Amino acid sequence: MTTSMREVPLAGGPVEFRGALELETTEAAVLPLRLPAWTRAQYPDAFMRGVADMPTGVRLAFRTEARLLELDVLTTVWHFDSEPEPMGPGLVDLVVDGEPADRAEVPVGNIVRLSDLQGERRLEPGAPGTVRFAGLGAGVKEVELWLPQQTRTELIALRADAEVVPPAPSGRRRWVHHGSSISHCIEADAPTGTWPAVAAAIAGVDLVNLSQAGNAMLDPYVARTIRDTPADLISVKVGINIVNAASFRRRTFAPAVHGFLDTVRDGHPDTPLLLISPISCPAVEDTPGPGVWTPEGIKATGDRADVARGALTLNVVRDALARIAGERGRHDRNLHYLDGRELFGPGDVDDLPDGLHPNAAGYRRIGKRFADVGLGPQGAFGARRPGGGC
């Protein structure tokens, strides 16, 4: 450690953890949590725990004159037996006075080896490493360090070569968003490249991203978390994993959506609330799940004839969500609906390399569009009415 560097407390000090709802003290350090620790007892499996620990949208915020910053971290990456290398650990993005300034790759620490998402997990302990940013400009700066969206990242120490004080209040509206992997954005090229981060930066709002890859199943513990989290804007993007897992039928889907929204409304009776349907995914537009992975990408294995008996497709889900928003909108003037195809539609599917998840360019496109049609002055949070009209 450089002799002129000074240690900055990560808990109980000047650093504000934006996008995290709780800090957990681990054996190694501090782990920022996007869902409160109490929710873990209700997770369906270890996979859910793994993605909940990934800090998409989480950043450390502070003010400083420092020109040099060092962050010691212990990462945990996944390595599937079928893949030659572990998942990339990702990046830390440095944002200064609201503008991207630098980025650095985080080191590989622990490796969790597994045969598949539900298989046995074998931990290979690793060592911490350091992310370093040098050459910051002179003067007092508002700094954010965005943690990698795809990697559990325990924070061991933060050092700076000048005093660190709390950040200035942002004065921004707080946007709480929940969705699936398409909002978690593991495939994005950087933590500030996830579509919610892109949209938040353009629109000037403060993001809390509660999305979980492979989940977003209208889980009651997520609804209760949103209910209890301060928010100026709330959005819920739902449907793709429900279809791909064939986890609901038409009869059970609509009541589950109503129940989720009812819980959110218990804590936020008047907060603008946006219900977003799935983006385009050709495999399950008109064919029900379950979806299975093939070398060519996602493939639907359901029977189209089963749709008449209650199976869900993306088009069935979109119709149901639009109807729910329209019905509730008669007595809830702050509930809005957005068809996900306005964010990423049939003309964008060349940017779905696996048939399901957008690539980095696709995510940035979604973010730019949502900044307009969702967060903009005439966007879905404002002028539009339930059902997709204006």
N, C-alpha and C positions, 0 to 999 in steps of 0.2 A: 504494500500500500504506500502511495506517495506520502511523504512526511507532511505536506501542506494540506492534505485532505482531511476533512472532518466527517465524523460519523453522524448520520441523520436518523433519528428514531423513526421506525416504520409504523409503530403503533403508539398512539397517545402523544404524537408529536405534530409537526407542522404539515405533514403529508396528508392530503385528502385523497381517499380512494373513490374515484368516480366510477360508477357502473357496478360497484360491488355493494351488496347489502349487509355483509358481515365479514369480519376478519377472524380467522381461526389460527390459534397458535399451534403449530405442529412441532414435532421433534427437531426439525431442521430450522424452522423460521416462521414466517407469517404466510398464510394461504388466504387470498381473497376469494370470497364465495359470492356467486351470483344468486344463489338460492339460500335461504337461511338453513343453518345446520339441522333444525328440527325436521326439515322435510326429508332427510335421508332415511328415516325409519319407514317412509312410505314409498321409496323407490322400488320399482318392480324388479330391478336386476343391477348387476355391477356395471353394465354398460351405461345405464342412466347416471350412476355415480361418476363414471369417468368423464362423460360429456359435461355434466354439471360443474365439474372441477376445472374445466377449460375456461379461461377468463376472457371470452370474446366480449369486446366493448369495455373492458376494465382498464383504467389508466390511473397512474399516480400523478397528482397535480400539486404544484407548489410554485413559489416565487423565489428567484435567486439572481445574484449577479455572477454565479459560477460560470466558468469557461470549461470546466471538466467535471463530468459526472461518471460514477461507477455504480453498477447495480449487480450485486452477487445473487445468483439464482440457482435453484435446483429444479431442473425440469424432469418431467416423466413423459416419455414418448411410448407409443405403441408399435410393436413389430409383429405383424401377422406372419405365421409360418410360411404362407404362400408367397410372400414378398421377399426379394433379396435384401432389402435394407429397411430399417425402421422408418416410420413416418418422419418427415422433416420437422425439426423442432420449431421452426417459425422465426419470427422477427420481433424485436422491440422497435416501435416507431417513436421517434422524438419529434414532438410538436412544440414549437416556440411561438408564443404570441398568436396562437391560432393557425400557424402555417407549418406544413411539413418541413422539417429541418434536416433529418438524418434517420438512418435505420441501421440496425445491427442484428446479426443472427444470434440467437440464443444457443448456448452449448447443450449438447446431449448429456443428460444426467442419468437418471434411472431409465431402464428399459423394461416395459411389460411385454412379455412374449405370450402370444395366444394363437390358438388354431383358428378361431372365428370369434364373432362378437359375443357368443354365449358360452364359449369353451373355457377350459381351465386357464388361469392366468399365472404366469411364472415371472416373478420379479427378479431382475438383475440390478442390484443396487449400483448406483453411479455416484459421481462426485459433483459438487457444485462448480460453477464457472462464473465468469464475470463478463458483463456487457459494459462497454466503455464508450462514452461520447466525449470527444475533445474538440476544441476549436469553436466553442459557442461564442457568440458575439458579446461585446462589452455591454454593460448596463444591466438594469433590472429587467428580468424576463419572466413571463408566465410560461411555465414548462409543464408539459404532459408527457409521460412515458407510457405508451400503449403496449400492453402485454400481448403475447402471441395468442391468437384466437383458437388455436388447435392443440395447445400443450398446457397441461397442468404445470403451473409455475409457482414454486414456493420462493418467497423473497427473504433472503438472508440478511442483506445489509445494503444500505444506500450511502454513498459518500459524495461529497462535493468539495470544491476548493474555495467555497465562499459560504456565507450563512444562507440557510434555507428557512423561509418563513411560509405561513399558510398562503394559499392562492387568494387572489381577490375574488369576491363573489361574482359568479358569471352573469347573474341576472337573467339567465336563459330559462325558458320553459323546460320542464323535465318530461321527457318522452320515455315511457315504459313500453317496450315491445316484446311480444312473445311469439315464437314461431318454431319451425323445424330446422333441419340442417340447412335449408335454403335461406334461413335468416341467421343461423349460426355461422355459416360461410367458412367452413374449414378450408375450402378450395381457393379462397381469396388469396391474393398475392401478398397481403400484408394486413396487420390488424386495423389500419385505417382504410383498407380497401374492401372491407365487408360492406354490403349494401346499406345496412342501417347506419354505419359510421359515415359513409359517403353522404347519405341524405342528411344526417344530423349536421355535418360540417357545412353543407350548402345552406341549410335552412336556419342555422344558428340555434339549435336546440341541444339540450344536455341529455345524452343517450343512456338508458339502462336497458341492456339487451338480455332478456331472460330466455332466449331461444336455446333449444337442446336438439342436437343432431339425433335423428332416429327416434324422436319422441314427439312431443306436441300432440298428445292423445287426449286433450281436454282433462288433464290430471287435476283433481280437486286441490292438491297441495299447491299447484301453480296459481290457481284461481285465488286461493287464500293469500298467497304471497303478494299478488298484484293488489288485492283488496287492501292489504296492510302497508303498501309502499306509497309514499307521497308521489303524486303524479299530476302534471298539467295536461298531458295527452297520453292516451293508452291505445295501443293497437294489438290485435290478436289475429295472426295469420294461421289458418287451420285447414286441414283436409288431406294433404298429400300422404302423410304417413298413415292416416286412418284408412285410406284406400289401399295403399301398398301392403298394409298388414291385414286388411280385411277385418279390422277390429270392431267395426260397428256395422249394423244394418240400417236401412232407412228408418225403421221403427225406433231404434235407440239413439240414432245420431242427433236428431233435432232436439229431443229432451236434454241430451248431454250438453249441447251448445247452450240451450236456455239456462241450464243449471250453472254452467261456467260463468255466463254473463250475469246471472243473478248474484252470484258470489262477489264478482268484481263490483257490481253496483252497490252491494252492501257497504263498501268502503268508499266508493266514488259515485254517489248518486247522480251528480251533474257533470262530471268530467267528460270532455269529448272522448268518445270511444269508437274506434274504427275496426270493423270486422272485415278481414281481407281473405278472399278465396284463393285457391292455388293458382300459381303460374302455369304455363303450358307444360305438359309432360305427355308426349304423344302416346306412350305405351298404355296409359290408363285413362285417357280422355273418355273413351266409350266402352272399354273393357275393364271389368272389375279385377281387383287383386285376388289373391296375394301376388305381389310383385317379387320376382326372383332375379338374381344377378346372373348374367351370361357374359361370355367374352365380348359380346356386342353392346352390353349395357343392360339396363333394366327391362324386364319383360313381364307383362301381365299374364297370369295363368288362370284367371277366372273365366266363367262362361257368360257370354253376353246375354244369353237367355235368362240368366239368374237376376238380371237387373229388374225385370218385371216382378220378381218375387222379393225384391228388397235389397239386392246387392248394390254397393256404392261404386260409382265411377266419379271422375273429376267433374264431369258435367252435371251429374246428379247432385254432388256436393255443392257446386256453385248455385244451382237452382234453389237448394235448401237454404243456403246461407242468405241469399238475396231475399227469399221469402221470410226468413226469421227476422232479418233486419227491417223489412217492410212492416211486418206485424208489430214488432216491438217499437218501431219508430212512431207509431200512432200515439204512444204515450211517453216516449223517450226521445225528445227532440235533439239530444246530443249524441245519439247513436247513428253511425254512418256505415256505409258499405262500399267496398272497392273490389271490383273484379280483378283478380290477380293478373289476368292477361293484359291489362293496361300497363303492367310493369314489365312483363316478359311474355310475349304472345307467340302465336304460330310462326311469325316471321323471324323470330329470334332463336329458333331451336337449333340452328347450326352451332350455337354456343352452349349446347348441352352435350359435352363430350361423352358422358356415360348415359345419356338419355334422361337424366333426372336433375343433376346439379349443374348450374351454370359455371362457366369458367371465370377467370378473373375479370375479363372484359365484360362478361354478362352481368356479374355482380355490380360492377361500377355503373353499368347502364341502368340496372334496376334502381340503384341509389339515386342517380340523377333524375330518373322519372318520378320516383317517390317524393323527392324534394319538391317537385312541381305538383303532381296530381294528388299527393297525400298531404304534404306539409306546406304547400304554397298557399298564397292568399285566397285563391279560388279552389283549393284542393278539397279532398274528401273529408278532412277534418272540419271544413267550414261550410262552404256554400252547397255542396252536394247533399242530396237527400238519400235515405235508404232506398235500395233497389237499383242504384247505379245512375239515377237521373241527376240533373243539376237544378 
